[in-house]
Amino acid sequence: MAKFGIKADHFVASALFLKNNVLVAELKKVLKLTQKFPIISNQTRYQLALCHHFVDQNTTALEIIQKLDPLQNSAQVALLWLDILLECQDFDTFDTLYNALSDKTPNNPELQIRKATQLYTLGQHDASQNLLDTINGTDETNAKRDRLQARVYFFQGRLDDAAAISVNFLNDPDADLDHYYLHYYILLGAGNIEQAMALLRRRPRPSHPRSLRDKPSAYDIGPLAGKTIYISPEQGIGDRVEYARFFQRAAKMDIRLKARQPKHLTRLLKSMTAAPEHAAQKPKAKNIDSAVRIGDLPALLNITAKEELRAEPYLIPELKYVARWKKRIDKHKPVIGIAWKGSDLGWLDFNRSIPLKALHPILKRTDITVVCLQIGAALADVDDLPVEHRPIVFPDLDKGKDAYVDTVGLIANLDLVVTSDTSMAHVAGAMGAPSVVLLGKYPDLRWLQDPRPDFLYKNQNLIRQNEFGDWDTVIEKLSDFIDKKFTL
């Protein structure tokens, strides 16, 4: 192919189209292909870095953009530099570049938004608030400011102020609702259920599959009983497991759901109570009445109270996997499974993953057995622990082609699951397994600031940081919880 003069530049138009239509899986394939060819123009370098950043491939984005001097190129390049550094948690380089850019263009609202975001990420909410108060730019910049302001208000306990911003977005017909999850959870946390559901109904229509784009909105087709609704997938494993709680409600309403999921999740989702029928990648339009994203189900199914968002257990372990792990687990002492890290998603992961060493007080206890639910690169953290205090690692855990099915069988044999805010929290919660989720001071908004410990799932407790970055106190509370649960 190279002899015909193909360059990475030739793929940019397709990549930008996929980005603008939020076709993430397809965009990742195109970006992977572009890596085989050279980049000729600086504009292409910027656009490819932008697309990699969009799909959270920030290490690659940084490698691409490093050949563009942020002080000598356009403002777009400089801002993308800052965004990527923020996601990569390279705060020292971020500060150096921010200061240089601020000297060059003082009081630039776009620069100030990035700095306020960094301060928020680092838990410096008062400093972030002070900077936000000074920002006044274009409508687009002010929309970014308000999104961040809503977050800051939320975690300062100013729920009404946060909700007022989200309601303002809801009432503005031209508002940018790309960040609808932010406003949805803020409205939910403030108890504005009706407005939260109205926000979901305003969400843009799914951009795929193309064969269904001409179908009417699910909110405009009248009574849904007897209708077939295609669920467009989105986000990560945890999100899909969380929203699967609504499948049974749909079944009771005689709504037929068809869902397309990645192949490695198909078996897990079929383990759900009233799981939807699995659809082919290109469902036949004649068999579908409408399409929604999975996150829209609460509004589609007429949720009217926060209590209705709480789920009975709906993930059923496969018996052969339960039996397999029963033979391998020594139950002479309480057995606790731990997961401390999710996928690396920049600033979000910065405040949710737990250093494994912080769990050392739990790992060195002799009155419990600790097994590892973590898989992947994070297992390297185990090597940094004293041999006698390492959790039991099962190298063959979840090695099959179907994600989490094996892990679910293991969890069914445990007395407790302890996890950070990752998909493991939702898998254990969906099973109804006794679990504890350890949350940072400023967690993902889905955990709200609700005083009830089991807002999302039964048998699940939340332990939150009181001070940003203080995992030691969280682990002390976890140890006390274990003592009380097992009367040790």
Residue, then its C-alpha position, 0 to 999 in steps of 0.5 A: m500500500a505504501k508504494f501508492g503514496i498513502k499517508a495518514d493525512h488521507f484518513v483524517a476526513s473519515a476520522l473527523f466524521l466518525k468523531n463528530n458522529v460519536l462513532v467511537a468503535e469505528l473511529k478507533k479502527v481508523l486511528k489504528l490504521t493511520q498509525k501505519f502511515p506517515i503524517i505529512s501536514n501539521q494540521t493532520r497531526y493536530q486533527l489526529a491528536l484531537c481524535h485520539h484524545f476524543v477516544d481517551q488514547n491520550t498517551t498516543a495523542l501526546e506522542i503525536i502532538q509533541k512535534l507541534d510547539p504549543l507556543q509557536n502554533s495556533a491557539q487550538v494546538a495549545l489548548l489541545w496540549l493542555d487538555i491532553l496533559l490534564e488527562c495524562q495527569d502531567f500536572d507539572t508540565f501543564d503548569t509550565l505550559y499554562n504559565a507560558l501561555s498566560d504570559k503570552t495571552p493574559n486573562n484568556p478564558e479558554l486557558q482559565i477554564r483548563k486551569a480551573t479544571q486542573l484545580y478541580t481535579l486536584g481537589q482544590h475546589d475553592a481555588s477552582q471556584n475563585l478562578l471560575d468567578t473571573i471567567n467571562g468569554t464567548d457563549e461556548t466558553n461560558a457553557k464550559r465554565d458552567r459545566l465545571q461550575a455545576r460540578v464544583y457546586f455539587f461537591q461543595g454541597r450546594l445542590d440547589d445552585a448546581a441544579a439551577i445550572s443544569v435546569n438552565f441547560l435543560n431550558d435552553p434550546d441551543a444548549d450543548l447537551d453532550h455532557y448530559y450525564l453531568h446534568y442528569y446526575i446533578l438533577l437526580g442528586a438534588g431530587n429533581i426527578e422530573q427534570a432529570m428525566a426531561l433531560l434524558r428525553r432531550r438527549p440527541r438521537p442515537s447516531h447509529p446504526r444508520s438503518l434506524r436513523d429514519k425511525p421516529s423517536a421512542y417518545d413520539i410513538g405512543p404506548l410502548a407496549g408491544k413495541t420493539i426498541y433497539i438499545s444503542p450501546e455506549q460507555g464502559i462495562g460498568d455503565r452497561v451493567e448499571y443500566a441493565r437494571f431496567f430490562q426487567r421493568a421493560a419486560k413487565m411493561d411488555i416492551r421488547l428490547k433488542a440490544r447490540q453489545p460487544k461480543h465479549l459482553t454478550r454472555l454477561l448480559k444474557s445472565m441478566t434477569a429479563a435480558p434483552e434479545h441480542a441483535a445483530q450488528k445491523p438489525k433489520a429496520k422492519n423489525i424495529d419500532s424505534a431506538v434509544r441509548i441504554g442510558d435513556l431507559p429511565a426516562l423511556l420507562n417513566i421513572t418518577a422517583k429516586e427509589e425506582l432507580r434502586a435495583e433488586p439483584y438481576l445478574i445471575p451467576e452460571l452454576k458451573y462457574v460457581a462450582r468451579w470456584k467453590k472447589r478452589i476457595d478455602k472457606h475456613k476464614p471469611v474470604i474477601g475479594i478486592a479490586w483497586k483500579g479501573s481503566d486509566l481515564g485521566w482525571l477521573d481515574f486520578n480520584r477513583s483508583i486506590p494505591l494497592k499499598a493503601l490496602h496493606p492494613i487489610l492484606k496483612r490481617t490473619d483473620i481473613t483471606v484476601v483474593c484478587l479480583q483485579i486483572g490486567a496491567a494493575l496486577a503488577d502492583v502486587d509485586d510491590l507488596p511483601v510476599e506474605h501480605r499479597p492477595i491470592v492471585f488466580p492467573d486464569l481468572d476471566k481468561g475466556k472470551d466472555a468478560y466477567v462470567d468467570t469473575v461472577g462465579l468467583i464472587a458468588n463464593l466470596d463473603l465480601v467484595v471490596t472495590s474502587d469505583t470501577s465496573m466491579a462495583h456494578v457487577a457485584g451490585a447487580m448480583g446482590a453480593p455483599s460489597v463495599v465501594l471505596l470512593g474518593k472525595y469527589p467521585d463520579l456523580r452517579w454515586l451522588q451525595d446520598p446519605r443512604p449507603d445502598f442507593l444504587y444496589k442492595n447489600q452495597n455500602l459506600i465508604r467516602q473520603n473525608e479529605f481529598g487523597d486520604w485513603d488511609t482513613v477510608i481503609e481504617k473505616l473499612s477495617d472497622f466494617i469488616d470487624k463488625k460484619f464478621t464479628l472478628 
